[in-house]
Amino acid sequence: MRDFKGKHIAVLGISKEGCDTVKFLNARGAVITCCDRREKDALGSVYPWASSLGVSFQLGETYLQHLNNFEMVVRTPGMSPRLPELIDFARRGGEITSLTKLFFTECAAPIIGVTGTKGKGTTSTLIASMLTAAGKTVHLGGNVGTPLLSRVDTITPNDLVVLELSSFQLEDLTQSPHIAVILKTTQEHLANFDTLATNFHETKESYVQSKKSIVRYQTKEDVVIVNKDDPTSYSFSGVSKAQRVCFSSLDPEADAYIAGHAVHLRIDGKSTKLVDRESVKLLGQHNLENIGAAALAARAIGVGVAAIRTGAMTFSGLEHRLEFVRKVGGVSYVNDSFSTVPETAIAAVKSFESSMVLIVGGSEKGSDFTEMGVVIAHSRVRSLIVIGEMTGRIVKAVAGGGYTGTCITGLRTMKEIVQRASKEALPGDVVLLSPACASFDMFPNYKVRGVQFKDEVGALLR
C-alpha cells in the first residue's frame, strides 16, 4: 500500500466520493485541502465534518488556483480531466488520480466491474446477490451502494468486490477489473446539463473509448463478458486479452441466452434453464439479459447454478428502476424515473403486455426521440402524458411515428401528473413513469422525481 503520510493532497469536489476520499487520506496522515466551487454555506454539513478532521479549504470560483502547491490531486468524476488547471498541473509533473484509481491500487480482493449505458446498477446488484447466495463475502460499490475506498483495509483477498463503473470513473483508469461486464452501450453524457459538473464527452466515440479502460489492461487470466447482440459491447472483447464469454437474446449458442422469456446457461456444451420471467421479481425482458450477464460473472467466479438461481429469484430490483409502487383501483403504478434516455423508456414500454398510461419528458440530454416515437406508436400506450422542456420534440416524434392515442401536455407538478394519469387509467392498466429525459427542468434529480411520483401515488384514494 502507498504511504500518504505528510503528503499535501487536494481533494477536488467534496460530495459523496470526495468525502470518502477524505476519510481514506485522513486515516493515513495526509495533509488534505478540500477544493470545491461551492461556497461554505452550500456545502451544508460537509463543511463542519471536514473541518473537524483538520482539513483546509479552497472554495468558490478560485477553487482550482494554486494546485501546484500539492503533490497529488484527487479528481471527482464530475470534473473534466481536460480543465486547463489540471492539464497544467500534470504538465508540471503533478499526479492526478481519483477514488476509483486509488481503490484499484489498494484493493486486495478480485474486482468485478460492470459498465454500459443502462442496467449497470441492476446487473451489479444481481451479481452481488448471486455471490452472497453462494456464501461469498461481497462488497458492492461504485455508482451503486456506498464508496469503498475508506473501507479498503477491511476487504480481504478472499472477499469479492463488485463495482458499477461509469465512463467518468473509467476514463483515466490504468488498471482493469479481473472480470469485466459490458452491457449494451449506446450514448450518454454527450452534453453537460449539470450546473455543478464540468465533465462530458464530446462524441459517442470518446464516450465508448473512455469505457474501454474496463478491459484495456486485462490479462489472459481475466474474463470479459459482452453482449453479443450489441456491436459496441462486443467490440470491447477485441481490446481485451481476457477470455471472452457472451450473452445474447438472438443466439442460442451463446454462453447465456434468452429464449421463450427465460434465461438459459450453456454449461459444458449443454443448455440449462436458469429462470423465467414468472419466477423472478424483476420486470422487463431487458432484465432477463441483465440476469444472463450477471450469471456469467458469477459462473466465472465458480458459483454453482443453484446459488445463481437463488440470487436471481430473490432480487427485487433497485429503486426508480421499473419499481412497482402500488396497485390502486386495479391500476398498477410503476416508477422508472432512472430512465433518462429514450433507450430505457423503450425497454420499459416493451416490458408490459397490458395497456399503459405513459409519462415521459423532462430536460435536455441531447437525445433523439425518433425511435421512441415509433415504439410508442406501435405499443399498447393509449394515453401519453408529456412533460417538461422536451414536450415539443417528443410530441413531434410520437406523431411522426404514427401515434393516434390521447396525448396530454401542459401539466406542471407531479401531483397534477399523477392525478391526471389516474383519471386516464382503466382497471388492468399500468401507469408508467419512464421519462427518457433528465429531470433538471422540474426536479433537482431523477431520485426526487421518482420519490414525488411514489408519494403522489401513495396519496391516491383506493
Disulfide bonds with the S-S distance in Angstrom:
none
